[in-house]
Amino acid sequence: MDKEKDKPKKIWKTLINIILTLLIIALLVLTIYFLYKSQREKNSEENTLSYTELVKQVNDGNVEKIEMTVGSTTLKVKLKDVEKEKTAIIPSTQVFMELVQQKTLEGNAINLIQKPQSMFAVLPSYLISILPTIIMVALFIMIFKMQGLGDKGEVYDDTERKSKITFDDIAGLDEEKEELKEIVEFLKRPKKFTEMGAKIPKGVLLYGKPGTGKTLIAKAIAGEADVPFISMSGSEFIEMFAGLGASRVRKLFDKARRLSPCIVFIDEIDAIGARRSSNSGAETENNQTLNQLLVEMDGFSSEETIIVLAATNRPEMLDKALLRPGRFDRQVTIPVPDLTGREAILKIHAKDKKLAEDVTLAGIAEDTAGFTGAELANILNEAAIIATKKEHEAITNSDLDEAVKKVTVGIEKTSRKISEKDKKLTAYHEAGHAIVSQFLPTQTAVKEVSIIPRGMAGGYTMYKSDEDKYYISKTEMQEKLIALLGGRAAEKLILDDISTGASNDIEVATQIAKDMITVYGMSDVIGPISLKDNSGQLEYQMFGDNMQDAIGKEVKKLIDIAYNDAQEILKQHIDTLHAIAAELMTKEKINEEQFNKFFA
């Protein structure tokens, strides 16, 4: 039935494409014709007679033949004793004909040839005359198309499908899957709930970091329930013409009602669901689109089994009207997977990969704390590419380790030539980071230290991340500052100079110190208050004029203490610092086992 209704849309699309193609061809023909005509006229300037000269030649009896095309003001003139024909442009055909007839009657015989007008000669003039009409028709069709009556409807046709993804394709989200299995039951057996008096939830909002699997879960719900899955991005509703967004919302939900039971998935809903503001400019269109979405979600009847799923990375941006009960009844956080979840995700993505027998995915899961499902899939893909380039028979542990480094730090640049001075500076800088971290109880163990450039870094110190942390203490954040400033402290202590190599360390350390004071309330002077508002901006005014100065002093105090502590640790282990730096300058890279030997 739907295919029959969609036939007019396909006809319209074909008609639009034909008209636009014809318009382009007409413009090309005109362009080529006028270029040819201008070039021809340029080449024939020396063989052109003026009208005055032509009349003189006729009166003098020097004209042998005249060739005239009906409807044209251009003549081909053959003069006596001249081999080439000349071209003349006359102001009036009738006047010139009278002149020729007079001379003919007087005995000056002129061979007068009249040719019918060629179709190709008049075609450009016809095209020019109807060109404004063609342009107007094309513009009308384009506007007609943009209003949603043209091929925009195809957006819904292309996304109307049954999803083949199920909950078995998702790992690391066991609790979230249990929560969403209720939605599957609603879609499969709605009467079971309505007979009990339960109302089917209209909307489910999925929010979390990019790459955590929000779209994948939406497809899995549709796959488990075996219902059509209609998907659109929030940005597809936004257009420069007023009312188009609201029109597309209506079309989307009209489609959903015809396909009920089904799932409507709106990705990046914050594009149309952001808080409504003043009705001015482009904001008016956004507000109208959001209003229409609210109306459509309120318009579901109990007989229409339609679930609206939406995904966003910024739930704080959404209008409160969207989040009230009766619209998005459920709000499910999709978190970053924990250690067990990461290992399960890696196993799913490793099904189509050729892994060596000694590969341990648990080790990769330990080294990727904080990674999302998409990032873990990318690591396995990079490992497969690396193994292929190295002509390995299967993906090895070394390929996986290299893939983790490539994703987290960047591509290793072994071909870059580094001076001995820069090499020494980088060696002491990275050794400083590693040694300081070794003597800080809250910091994780060092896994690898390298002075080979990767990405934008001249060298790197990689740490083991074998546990998931959900809370960070004040002591841990203070010691993180010390570890970050260990490289700068080593430069100053050994070389009695500092470089730009610590710029990123200082930037990260300063941000951590600012967050400690302004967000986490870890300052005894400022107190346990947060200065961040709902939009993420810092508010100082409500705390007095001197608040910014007080915050600046507290941040500087934290950085200064951390920098001094880093220097003290390095002074106490100066011999180890020299030894590790020398080892790095020789080998360029040392692993965890080699590093720990210096402290045995």
SETISE-51852 format. One record per residue (C-alpha): residue in three letters; z, x, y. Coordinates in Angstrom, 2 decimals. Example, Ala and Ser with C-alpha at 12.3 -4.5 7.8 and 13.67 -1.06 7.14 Angstrom:
 rest       Z       X       Y
  ALA    7.80   12.30   -4.50
  SER    7.14   13.67   -1.06
# end
This chain:
 rest       Z       X       Y
  MET    0.00    0.00    0.00
  ASP    0.93    2.80    2.38
  LYS   -2.32    4.59    1.62
  GLU   -4.28    1.52    2.76
  LYS   -2.30    1.44    6.00
  ASP   -2.90    5.14    6.54
  LYS   -6.71    4.85    6.29
  PRO   -7.16    3.81    9.97
  LYS   -5.22    6.93   11.03
  LYS   -7.51    9.17    9.01
  ILE  -10.58    7.42   10.48
  TRP   -9.21    7.94   13.99
  LYS   -8.57   11.60   13.27
  THR  -12.11   12.08   11.96
  LEU  -13.60   10.25   14.96
  ILE  -11.60   12.36   17.39
  ASN  -12.72   15.58   15.73
  ILE  -16.39   14.45   15.81
  ILE  -16.26   13.55   19.52
  LEU  -14.53   16.78   20.47
  THR  -17.06   18.77   18.41
  LEU  -19.97   17.02   20.11
  LEU  -18.44   17.69   23.52
  ILE  -18.11   21.39   22.75
  ILE  -21.70   21.54   21.47
  ALA  -22.99   19.78   24.61
  LEU  -21.16   22.22   26.87
  LEU  -22.55   25.18   24.89
  VAL  -26.12   23.81   25.11
  LEU  -25.82   23.31   28.87
  THR  -24.38   26.78   29.34
  ILE  -27.17   28.41   27.32
  TYR  -29.85   26.34   29.11
  PHE  -28.71   27.22   32.60
  LEU  -28.29   30.88   31.70
  TYR  -31.84   30.89   30.30
  LYS  -33.19   29.02   33.32
  SER  -31.51   31.34   35.82
  GLN  -32.79   34.40   33.96
  ARG  -36.30   32.96   33.81
  GLU  -36.32   32.18   37.51
  LYS  -35.07   35.67   38.26
  ASN  -37.88   37.25   36.22
  SER  -40.57   35.07   37.82
  GLU  -39.71   35.64   41.48
  GLU  -42.69   37.96   42.01
  ASN  -45.08   35.36   40.57
  THR  -43.87   32.55   42.82
  LEU  -45.94   30.89   45.56
  SER  -44.36   29.18   48.53
  TYR  -45.62   25.66   49.34
  THR  -47.24   26.88   52.58
  GLU  -49.07   29.65   50.72
  LEU  -50.19   27.16   48.04
  VAL  -51.70   24.79   50.66
  LYS  -53.49   27.73   52.27
  GLN  -54.92   28.83   48.91
  VAL  -56.15   25.27   48.20
  ASN  -57.79   25.03   51.65
  ASP  -59.44   28.41   51.16
  GLY  -60.85   27.29   47.78
  ASN  -59.05   30.05   45.86
  VAL  -57.37   27.71   43.35
  GLU  -59.03   27.54   39.95
  LYS  -56.53   25.45   37.94
  ILE  -53.32   23.48   38.55
  GLU  -51.03   22.41   35.67
  MET  -48.57   19.69   36.56
  THR  -45.81   18.10   34.44
  VAL  -45.03   14.44   35.16
  GLY  -41.75   14.04   37.01
  SER  -41.47   17.76   37.83
  THR  -41.77   19.48   41.23
  THR  -42.86   22.75   39.64
  LEU  -46.57   23.63   39.30
  LYS  -48.39   26.33   37.40
  VAL  -51.22   27.61   39.59
  LYS  -54.16   29.79   38.45
  LEU  -55.88   31.57   41.35
  LYS  -59.44   32.86   41.18
  ASP  -59.81   36.57   40.47
  VAL  -56.07   36.78   39.48
  GLU  -55.10   37.18   35.82
  LYS  -51.50   35.89   35.88
  GLU  -50.54   32.33   36.71
  LYS  -48.17   31.73   39.56
  THR  -45.44   29.15   40.00
  ALA  -45.07   26.91   43.02
  ILE  -42.37   24.40   43.99
  ILE  -43.60   21.43   45.99
  PRO  -41.45   19.03   48.04
  SER  -43.43   15.87   47.13
  THR  -45.76   15.34   44.19
  GLN  -47.56   12.39   45.84
  VAL  -48.37   14.33   49.05
  PHE  -49.69   17.28   47.11
  MET  -51.83   15.05   44.87
  GLU  -53.47   13.56   47.95
  LEU  -54.17   17.07   49.21
  VAL  -55.77   18.15   45.92
  GLN  -57.87   14.97   45.69
  GLN  -59.19   15.53   49.21
  LYS  -60.30   19.06   48.41
  THR  -61.79   17.91   45.14
  LEU  -63.85   15.29   46.91
  GLU  -65.04   17.87   49.40
  GLY  -66.51   19.86   46.54
  ASN  -63.86   22.49   45.96
  ALA  -63.48   21.70   42.27
  ILE  -59.95   22.27   40.94
  ASN  -59.15   21.90   37.26
  LEU  -56.15   19.55   37.45
  ILE  -54.11   19.21   34.24
  GLN  -51.33   16.63   34.00
  LYS  -48.84   17.08   31.08
  PRO  -46.30   14.47   29.94
  GLN  -42.68   15.37   30.51
  SER  -41.06   17.22   27.56
  MET  -38.00   15.77   25.87
  PHE  -36.29   19.18   25.91
  ALA  -36.92   19.49   29.63
  VAL  -35.14   16.25   30.49
  LEU  -32.32   16.66   27.95
  PRO  -30.13   18.88   30.20
  SER  -30.42   16.44   33.08
  TYR  -29.45   13.56   30.78
  LEU  -26.50   15.55   29.48
  ILE  -25.40   16.34   33.02
  SER  -25.57   12.69   33.96
  ILE  -23.45   11.53   31.01
  LEU  -21.10   14.55   31.02
  PRO  -18.45   12.85   33.25
  THR  -18.46    9.87   30.88
  ILE  -18.00   12.15   27.84
  ILE  -15.12   13.96   29.55
  MET  -13.44   10.68   30.46
  VAL  -13.78    9.41   26.87
  ALA  -12.40   12.69   25.49
  LEU   -9.41   12.56   27.85
  PHE   -8.77    8.93   26.92
  ILE   -8.82    9.81   23.22
  MET   -6.48   12.77   23.75
  ILE   -3.99   10.58   25.61
  PHE   -4.42    7.91   22.94
  LYS   -3.69   10.58   20.33
  MET   -0.62   11.92   22.16
  GLN    0.84    8.45   22.41
  GLY    1.40    8.56   18.68
  LEU   -1.62    6.42   17.72
  GLY   -3.70    9.41   16.72
  ASP   -2.99   12.15   14.20
  LYS    0.69   12.56   15.11
  GLY    1.34    9.96   12.49
  GLU    0.17   12.53    9.98
  VAL    3.45   14.40   10.53
  TYR    5.21   11.72    8.57
  ASP    2.50   11.49    5.92
  ASP    2.65   15.21    5.20
  THR    6.44   15.21    4.81
  GLU    6.69   12.05    2.73
  ARG    7.30   13.42   -0.74
  LYS    9.69   13.64   -3.63
  SER   11.76   16.81   -3.55
  LYS   11.82   18.93   -6.72
  ILE   14.96   20.80   -5.65
  THR   18.29   19.80   -7.25
  PHE   21.92   20.85   -6.97
  ASP   21.30   23.38   -9.76
  ASP   19.23   25.38   -7.25
  ILE   22.25   25.73   -4.93
  ALA   25.17   28.08   -5.51
  GLY   28.31   28.99   -3.61
  LEU   28.88   25.49   -2.24
  ASP   30.71   23.72   -5.06
  GLU   33.04   21.62   -2.88
  GLU   30.23   20.67   -0.52
  LYS   28.04   19.58   -3.45
  GLU   30.84   17.38   -4.78
  GLU   31.16   15.76   -1.36
  LEU   27.44   15.11   -1.15
  LYS   27.11   13.75   -4.69
  GLU   28.48   10.49   -3.28
  ILE   25.37   10.24   -1.12
  VAL   23.23   10.59   -4.24
  GLU   25.17    7.73   -5.85
  PHE   24.65    5.57   -2.74
  LEU   20.91    6.14   -2.97
  LYS   20.69    5.58   -6.74
  ARG   23.01    2.62   -7.10
  PRO   23.67    1.01   -3.70
  LYS   24.72   -2.33   -5.23
  LYS   27.61   -0.64   -7.03
  PHE   29.16    0.12   -3.63
  THR   28.15   -3.00   -1.74
  GLU   29.68   -5.23   -4.42
  MET   32.97   -3.43   -3.82
  GLY   32.59   -4.04   -0.10
  ALA   31.85   -0.41    0.74
  LYS   29.26    0.32    3.40
  ILE   26.61    2.93    2.78
  PRO   27.02    5.87    5.19
  LYS   24.17    5.94    7.68
  GLY   24.20    9.60    8.58
  VAL   25.45   12.97    7.37
  LEU   25.60   15.93    9.74
  LEU   25.33   19.38    8.15
  TYR   26.37   22.27   10.35
  GLY   26.84   25.97    9.81
  LYS   25.33   29.38   10.53
  PRO   21.55   29.83   10.22
  GLY   20.55   30.57    6.64
  THR   23.52   28.94    4.93
  GLY   21.29   26.38    3.18
  LYS   21.47   23.18    5.23
  THR   17.81   22.25    4.68
  LEU   18.05   23.23    1.01
  ILE   21.01   20.88    0.50
  ALA   19.15   18.01    2.18
  LYS   16.19   18.51   -0.18
  ALA   18.56   18.75   -3.15
  ILE   20.12   15.37   -2.29
  ALA   16.65   13.79   -2.22
  GLY   15.74   15.56   -5.47
  GLU   18.90   14.40   -7.26
  ALA   18.43   10.82   -6.07
  ASP   14.65   10.93   -6.77
  VAL   13.80    9.30   -3.42
  PRO   11.19   10.15   -0.73
  PHE   12.17   12.93    1.68
  ILE   10.91   12.50    5.26
  SER   11.50   15.61    7.34
  MET   10.99   16.43   11.03
  SER   12.31   19.04   13.41
  GLY   14.14   17.91   16.54
  SER   11.64   19.77   18.71
  GLU    8.76   17.61   17.37
  PHE   10.16   14.61   19.27
  ILE   10.02   16.39   22.61
  GLU    6.82   16.08   24.69
  MET    5.91   16.42   28.36
  PHE    4.88   12.74   28.61
  ALA    7.64   10.19   29.17
  GLY    8.35    7.84   26.31
  LEU    6.60    9.83   23.57
  GLY    9.84   11.06   22.02
  ALA   11.23    7.54   21.76
  SER    7.91    6.34   20.33
  ARG    8.03    8.97   17.61
  VAL   11.60    8.06   16.73
  ARG   10.46    4.44   16.24
  LYS    7.53    5.54   14.09
  LEU    9.79    7.74   11.98
  PHE   12.23    4.95   11.22
  ASP    9.47    2.39   10.67
  LYS    8.13    4.71    8.01
  ALA   11.61    5.11    6.51
  ARG   12.06    1.32    6.27
  ARG    8.79    0.98    4.36
  LEU    9.86    3.74    1.94
  SER   13.48    2.62    1.51
  PRO   15.47    3.93   -0.31
  CYS   14.75    7.32    1.21
  ILE   16.20   10.26    3.14
  VAL   15.29   11.06    6.75
  PHE   16.04   14.69    7.58
  ILE   16.10   15.89   11.20
  ASP   16.40   19.66   11.45
  GLU   17.83   21.25   14.62
  ILE   19.00   17.86   15.88
  ASP   20.60   19.50   18.91
  ALA   17.07   19.63   20.41
  ILE   17.24   15.86   20.96
  GLY   20.93   15.14   20.39
  ALA   22.44   17.31   23.12
  ARG   24.88   15.71   25.55
  ARG   23.18   13.34   27.96
  SER   23.21   14.42   31.57
  SER   21.65   13.25   34.85
  ASN   18.38   11.30   34.60
  SER   16.18   13.78   36.38
  GLY   13.04   15.66   35.37
  ALA   12.67   16.58   31.71
  GLU   16.22   15.43   30.99
  THR   15.09   11.82   31.35
  GLU   12.75   12.16   28.37
  ASN   15.48   13.79   26.25
  ASN   17.93   11.03   27.16
  GLN   15.42    8.31   26.25
  THR   14.71    9.97   22.90
  LEU   18.41   10.22   22.09
  ASN   19.01    6.62   23.15
  GLN   16.23    5.45   20.83
  LEU   17.73    7.46   17.96
  LEU   21.10    5.79   18.55
  VAL   19.47    2.36   18.60
  GLU   17.55    3.01   15.38
  MET   20.66    4.19   13.55
  ASP   22.51    1.07   14.69
  GLY   19.61   -1.10   13.51
  PHE   19.94   -0.41    9.79
  SER   20.70   -3.49    7.73
  SER   22.79   -3.45    4.56
  GLU   19.64   -3.97    2.49
  GLU   17.93   -0.84    3.83
  THR   19.13    2.17    1.85
  ILE   18.26    4.90    4.34
  ILE   20.39    8.01    4.77
  VAL   19.82   10.14    7.87
  LEU   20.63   13.80    7.27
  ALA   20.71   16.16   10.24
  ALA   21.29   19.89   10.55
  THR   22.42   22.01   13.46
  ASN   23.89   25.42   14.21
  ARG   25.63   24.13   17.34
  PRO   27.61   20.95   16.66
  GLU   29.53   21.39   19.90
  MET   26.30   20.66   21.82
  LEU   25.83   17.16   20.34
  ASP   26.46   13.96   22.26
  LYS   29.68   12.22   21.21
  ALA   27.81    8.95   20.72
  LEU   25.96   10.53   17.78
  LEU   29.14   11.58   16.04
  ARG   31.04    8.31   16.12
  PRO   31.58    6.33   12.87
  GLY   28.62    4.09   12.09
  ARG   26.10    6.77   12.95
  PHE   26.87   10.17   11.50
  ASP   29.72    9.02    9.30
  ARG   30.05   12.32    7.46
  GLN   30.20   15.79    8.95
  VAL   29.97   18.55    6.37
  THR   30.46   22.22    7.23
  ILE   28.18   24.55    5.26
  PRO   30.11   27.85    5.25
  VAL   29.07   31.41    4.50
  PRO   29.54   31.95    0.73
  ASP   32.55   33.86   -0.60
  LEU   32.40   36.69   -3.16
  THR   31.96   34.37   -6.16
  GLY   29.41   32.29   -4.26
  ARG   27.38   35.34   -3.24
  GLU   27.18   36.54   -6.83
  ALA   26.04   33.07   -7.97
  ILE   23.40   32.95   -5.21
  LEU   22.12   36.39   -6.18
  LYS   21.81   35.25   -9.81
  ILE   19.69   32.25   -8.76
  HIS   17.34   34.36   -6.64
  ALA   17.20   37.06   -9.33
  LYS   15.76   34.68  -11.95
  ASP   12.17   35.57  -11.03
  LYS   12.95   39.26  -10.43
  LYS   12.62   42.03  -12.99
  LEU   16.03   43.75  -12.98
  ALA   17.04   46.91  -14.82
  GLU   19.67   46.50  -17.54
  ASP   22.36   48.40  -15.62
  VAL   22.00   46.35  -12.41
  THR   25.28   44.74  -11.35
  LEU   24.88   41.89   -8.91
  ALA   28.67   41.76   -8.49
  GLY   28.52   45.13   -6.72
  ILE   25.91   43.83   -4.27
  ALA   28.02   40.72   -3.70
  GLU   30.99   42.95   -2.80
  ASP   28.94   44.90   -0.26
  THR   27.56   41.81    1.48
  ALA   30.63   40.00    2.82
  GLY   29.59   37.55    5.52
  PHE   25.97   37.31    4.35
  THR   24.31   33.90    4.12
  GLY   22.21   32.66    1.22
  ALA   18.97   33.40    3.09
  GLU   20.09   36.97    3.80
  LEU   21.00   37.52    0.13
  ALA   17.57   36.24   -0.93
  ASN   16.01   38.65    1.56
  ILE   17.93   41.60    0.07
  LEU   16.60   40.87   -3.42
  ASN   13.09   40.49   -2.04
  GLU   13.34   43.80   -0.17
  ALA   14.67   45.45   -3.35
  ALA   11.64   44.15   -5.27
  ILE    9.30   45.56   -2.60
  ILE   11.09   48.94   -2.65
  ALA   10.93   49.09   -6.47
  THR    7.21   48.29   -6.38
  LYS    6.50   51.00   -3.77
  LYS    8.46   53.56   -5.83
  GLU    6.57   52.44   -8.97
  HIS    9.75   51.59  -10.86
  GLU    9.44   49.52  -14.03
  ALA   12.29   47.27  -12.83
  ILE   14.62   46.87   -9.84
  THR   17.42   49.45  -10.06
  ASN   20.84   49.69   -8.42
  SER   19.46   52.34   -6.07
  ASP   16.72   49.91   -4.97
  LEU   19.34   47.25   -4.23
  ASP   21.51   49.72   -2.30
  GLU   18.50   50.81   -0.26
  ALA   17.64   47.15    0.43
  VAL   21.17   46.48    1.74
  LYS   20.94   49.50    4.05
  LYS   17.46   48.48    5.21
  VAL   18.63   44.96    6.08
  THR   21.96   45.95    7.69
  VAL   21.10   49.25    9.43
  GLY   17.31   49.58    9.46
  ILE   14.52   51.66    7.97
  GLU   15.37   55.27    7.17
  LYS   13.35   57.63    9.39
  THR   13.12   60.83    7.34
  SER   10.06   62.07    9.23
  ARG   11.78   62.21   12.61
  LYS   12.40   65.79   13.81
  ILE   15.91   66.33   15.19
  SER   17.08   69.39   17.09
  GLU   20.06   71.36   15.77
  LYS   22.06   70.36   18.84
  ASP   21.51   66.62   18.23
  LYS   22.10   67.10   14.51
  LYS   25.48   68.73   15.19
  LEU   26.47   66.02   17.67
  THR   25.56   63.25   15.20
  ALA   27.41   64.99   12.35
  TYR   30.68   65.24   14.32
  HIS   30.24   61.71   15.69
  GLU   29.85   60.11   12.25
  ALA   32.53   62.36   10.71
  GLY   34.86   61.20   13.48
  HIS   34.29   57.54   12.58
  ALA   34.86   58.21    8.87
  ILE   38.03   60.32    9.22
  VAL   39.71   57.97   11.70
  SER   38.98   54.99    9.44
  GLN   40.43   56.86    6.45
  PHE   43.86   56.99    8.11
  LEU   43.95   53.39    9.33
  PRO   45.63   51.13    6.72
  THR   43.74   47.94    7.65
  GLN   40.26   49.48    7.63
  THR   38.06   49.42    4.52
  ALA   37.10   52.53    2.56
  VAL   34.11   54.62    3.55
  LYS   31.10   54.13    1.24
  GLU   28.53   56.47    2.78
  VAL   28.10   58.70    5.81
  SER   24.63   59.79    6.96
  ILE   23.06   61.59    9.89
  ILE   19.54   60.47    8.93
  PRO   18.29   58.02   11.59
  ARG   17.96   54.38   10.58
  GLY   16.60   51.70   12.87
  MET   17.97   52.36   16.36
  ALA   20.92   54.43   15.07
  GLY   20.86   58.22   14.96
  GLY   23.27   58.08   12.01
  TYR   25.67   55.65   10.40
  THR   28.99   55.27    8.58
  MET   28.94   52.52    5.96
  TYR   32.13   50.87    4.78
  LYS   32.96   48.94    1.61
  SER   33.52   45.22    2.16
  ASP   35.03   44.12   -1.13
  GLU   36.96   41.10    0.14
  ASP   36.34   38.03    2.27
  LYS   38.50   37.69    5.35
  TYR   39.16   34.36    6.98
  TYR   41.80   35.59    9.45
  ILE   42.06   38.86   11.32
  SER   45.43   40.11   12.53
  LYS   46.15   41.75   15.85
  THR   46.94   45.04   14.12
  GLU   43.61   44.97   12.29
  MET   41.72   44.37   15.52
  GLN   43.59   47.20   17.27
  GLU   42.76   49.58   14.41
  LYS   39.15   48.41   14.51
  LEU   39.05   49.59   18.13
  ILE   40.40   52.99   17.06
  ALA   37.75   53.31   14.31
  LEU   34.96   52.36   16.70
  LEU   36.03   54.99   19.23
  GLY   36.44   57.72   16.60
  GLY   32.88   58.96   17.16
  ARG   33.28   59.31   20.94
  ALA   36.69   60.99   20.41
  ALA   35.14   63.58   18.05
  GLU   32.38   64.39   20.56
  LYS   34.90   64.98   23.33
  LEU   37.31   66.94   21.14
  ILE   34.82   69.32   19.49
  LEU   31.92   69.59   21.93
  ASP   33.92   68.95   25.13
  ASP   31.15   66.59   26.15
  ILE   30.12   62.98   25.53
  SER   26.74   61.39   24.81
  THR   24.95   58.04   24.86
  GLY   25.26   57.85   21.06
  ALA   28.53   55.92   21.38
  SER   27.09   53.19   23.63
  ASN   26.96   50.55   20.91
  ASP   30.46   51.47   19.66
  ILE   31.85   51.06   23.18
  GLU   30.05   47.78   23.67
  VAL   31.45   46.31   20.43
  ALA   34.94   47.67   21.15
  THR   34.95   46.20   24.66
  GLN   33.91   42.77   23.34
  ILE   36.65   42.82   20.70
  ALA   39.23   43.75   23.35
  LYS   37.99   40.95   25.66
  ASP   38.20   38.40   22.83
  MET   41.72   39.53   21.98
  ILE   42.81   38.79   25.53
  THR   40.71   35.77   26.54
  VAL   40.14   33.89   23.24
  TYR   42.85   34.78   20.74
  GLY   45.77   35.03   23.19
  MET   46.92   38.45   21.90
  SER   48.14   39.80   25.25
  ASP   51.83   39.84   26.16
  VAL   50.88   39.85   29.85
  ILE   48.29   37.04   29.85
  GLY   50.04   35.04   27.15
  PRO   48.81   32.85   24.25
  ILE   46.05   31.04   26.13
  SER   42.29   30.71   25.63
  LEU   40.06   30.94   28.66
  LYS   36.92   29.68   26.88
  ASP   35.66   26.19   27.70
  ASN   33.60   23.92   25.44
  SER   30.34   25.61   26.47
  GLY   31.66   29.07   25.61
  GLN   32.08   30.20   29.23
  LEU   35.30   31.76   30.53
  GLU   37.36   29.79   33.04
  TYR   39.46   31.83   35.44
  GLN   39.96   29.53   38.44
  MET   42.62   27.30   36.92
  PHE   44.86   30.32   36.22
  GLY   44.85   31.75   39.73
  ASP   42.87   34.26   41.78
  ASN   44.35   37.34   40.10
  MET   43.52   36.34   36.51
  GLN   40.30   38.38   36.32
  ASP   42.07   41.51   37.53
  ALA   44.87   41.00   35.00
  ILE   42.36   40.55   32.16
  GLY   40.44   43.66   33.20
  LYS   43.62   45.74   33.20
  GLU   44.63   44.46   29.77
  VAL   41.19   45.18   28.28
  LYS   41.21   48.71   29.73
  LYS   44.72   49.27   28.38
  LEU   43.66   48.34   24.85
  ILE   40.59   50.61   24.99
  ASP   42.54   53.54   26.42
  ILE   45.26   53.32   23.77
  ALA   42.66   53.12   20.98
  TYR   40.74   56.12   22.36
  ASN   43.90   58.24   22.61
  ASP   44.97   57.24   19.08
  ALA   41.55   58.25   17.71
  GLN   41.85   61.66   19.36
  GLU   45.35   62.18   17.95
  ILE   44.21   61.40   14.39
  LEU   41.32   63.86   14.69
  LYS   43.54   66.59   16.15
  GLN   45.82   66.27   13.14
  HIS   42.86   66.62   10.76
  ILE   40.66   69.00   12.71
  ASP   39.87   71.19    9.68
  THR   38.67   68.18    7.68
  LEU   36.53   67.12   10.63
  HIS   34.81   70.55   10.70
  ALA   34.35   70.52    6.92
  ILE   32.78   67.05    6.74
  ALA   30.53   67.76    9.73
  ALA   29.33   70.98    8.10
  GLU   28.64   69.12    4.84
  LEU   26.65   66.50    6.73
  MET   24.56   69.14    8.51
  THR   23.73   70.67    5.14
  LYS   23.19   67.58    2.97
  GLU   22.54   64.96    5.73
  LYS   24.19   62.28    3.58
  ILE   27.45   62.09    1.58
  ASN   28.59   59.24   -0.66
  GLU   32.04   57.77   -1.30
  GLU   32.95   60.19   -4.08
  GLN   31.91   63.26   -2.08
  PHE   33.78   62.00    0.97
  ASN   37.04   61.38   -0.91
  LYS   37.06   64.95   -2.26
  PHE   37.96   66.17    1.24
  PHE   41.22   64.23    1.02
  ALA   42.15   65.01   -2.58
# end
